[in-house]
Amino acid sequence: MQKQSVKTRSMNIRTLPRKIALIVTLVATSYGALAQSNSPTQVEMTGSEGTVLMGSAITSFDNPWAMAFLPDGHSLVTEKTGAMWLLDENQQKRAKVDNVPKVTPRGQGGLGDVIVHPDFASNNTIYVSYVERDAKDDAFSGAVIERATLTITDKGASLSNRELIWRQSPKVTGNGHYSHRMAFSPDGYLFISSGERQKFTPAQNMAMNLGKIVRLNADGSVPEDNPFYGNGAVTEQIWSLGHRNPLGIDFDAQGNLWSHEMGPRHGDELNIIEKARNYGYPTVSQGDHYSGVKIPNHEDIPIFKSPEKAWVPAISPAGFIIYKGDLHKDWQGDGFIGGLSSQALVRVSFNQDDKGKWNVEEAERYEWGKRVREVEQDGMGNIYVLEDKEGGRLIKLQKGN
């Protein structure tokens, strides 16, 4: 029903019988309420440095997990419960994507990350991560990654040519610390964050790709210049080790890879990821075990790579971008981290001195009482955040003051 037809009927309402007039009035009222509910809602975010950042809540999802923008302005949003949405150029829901991998969501596992191939405009290829359960005993699970062709038509969107290119190895029990975030490097390699699955020791076990940052070619094969190439099919995937639950990775404008990591009881980390380096978990951490047992700090055993920034108490970091747009010039080169337990969007600044030493600081923390699961940037330089949990909203940030 178009708005004009409702208005026309309302003008003639006095000529209708009483019951019919009442029905028409209710329809018109409902239409007005619906139109109002579909309009963006303003969200005020209070900055820790006294600034106020405004956002526009566009739509909402059922446990959203990741977002990726296509070159034409469309975007994709995954829900942990198993749906992938195609959004139009205004970031409104257009259609559910067909033939998405089926998942059984449990704990932290389900449908996960989605990214687009650097040459998507010519090959229509995307990458999707999700949790695969063991066919013989579904108490065992692990993250996997598929690449697929995304086809968009007037009727909607679907995936085809799905190909599984990577698995966490081995599958283990439990439903936490999958991580399975992805990013392409400027030179075209696929990097994957792989959590240690709440099992501690796999992060130091070179026969497993758990608790590691993994580097692959775009087709899932292993680059021959990986640091442990030739030491076995799983080991040769490893780029760095000693990670707990890295839930955000991105490259800065200079091509450096950064990853934030959810620590144990506290002690969340932001690391610059370097080839073949060991980041120490579970031998060292800036936090303690949930049992209360102390963990030595990185400074106590300096053979392990220390974080460039750590948070005590924890912020529980989720999605992550390093801003490369022109729209918010004051934020160029800054990192934006989604905070779960901290219920905030955390902005960090990166500075490197003449000797190459990094100084990474929290610049500001924006709060509006919601857990933040994902942060993304579109081709125009706009920044979007996805709130966590059922009803999590997609919010487009407006310029800060």
GICOR-V566836 format. One line per field, one symbol per residue. psi: psi as a letter, one per 20 degrees, with the letter a starting at -180 (. if undefined). A space follows every 10 residues. Layout:
psi=???
This chain:
psi=pqhhhggghh hjhhiqqggh hggggggggg gggghhhiqq ppppppqiji rppqroogar rolqhrqqpq hjirrppqph iiqpppqaij kqpgqqpqkq ppqnppcjqb pdqprqqhkh hhikprppqr ppqphhojip rqqrpqqrpp ppahibqrqr kpppiqqppr qrrrkrlhfl qqqprhjjqo ppporjkkjf hhhjoiiqjq krpqprrhji rppijqhkpj kqhghihpgr rkqfmojpqq qriijppqpq poadhalqqo qpoqpjqpjh qjgqqjaqqh iipqpqrhhh njiqpqqhpq porqimqcrp qopjrignhi jpiqqppppf hilroppqqp ppahjjpqop qphqppqkkq pohqprprii jqpqqpqrrp jpqpppqrpr .
